[in-house]
Amino acid sequence: MSVQQGQDLLEVWIDQDLCTGDGICVQYAPEVFELDIDGLAYVKGTEEELLQAPGATTPVPLPLLQDVVDSVKDCPGECIHVRRVTDQVEVYGPEAD
């Protein structure tokens, strides 16, 4: 079994109601996050499209996991959530234990 198969798949989403628009997430992981014209951050889909539906999620690419985690830790709005796909448990973010 490869390392990637043994890893839990993770997804990330942003609560725009708490987003402060600082863009720290975009600085860390521009492949995953983008600021929209409204000044708020959103996740990007696998085809680089902006996912603007509330609660929209995108997979966290394993090579970018540390950048996404750093985004979570440094986000002043505490609005970035990373959870396991299998059981929806938040592993990084304001609701993580």
Order of alpha helices (4+ residues) and beta strands (2+ residues): alpha-beta-alpha-beta-beta-beta-beta-alpha-beta-beta
